[in-house]
Amino acid sequence: MSQNTVRIIDLFAGLGGIRLGFEQAMKEIGFETKCVFSSEIKKYAIKAYQGYFGNEMELSMRSMKIRRCRLIFFSIPMTEVKTY
C-alpha cells in the first residue's frame, strides 16, 4: 500500500453510492482507496454492492474488528420517507 492510499470503512453501506463517489473523486486527484471493512444487512443491497466492489461485504457488525483507517462512511437508514 502506497502513501497515496486512503483506507476507509463503509458502514450501513446500502448500494455503495457514497463509497463509489468518494473513490472516483480520490482517483481524480491522484489517490487510491482501500476499503478495510463494509457492512449491510439487506440482501438486495448486498448483491448490488458486491456487483460494484466484489465479495468483501461483512453481513454483521458483530464480526467487525477494529481496523486502522482514515475515514468511516455510514448511511442513516431511510426507514421512513414523507412527502408533503
Secondary structure, DSSP 8 states (H G I E B T S, - for coil): --TTEEEEEEES-TTSHHHHHHHHHHHHTT-EEEEEEEB---HHHHHHHHHHH-S--BS-GGG------SEEEE----------
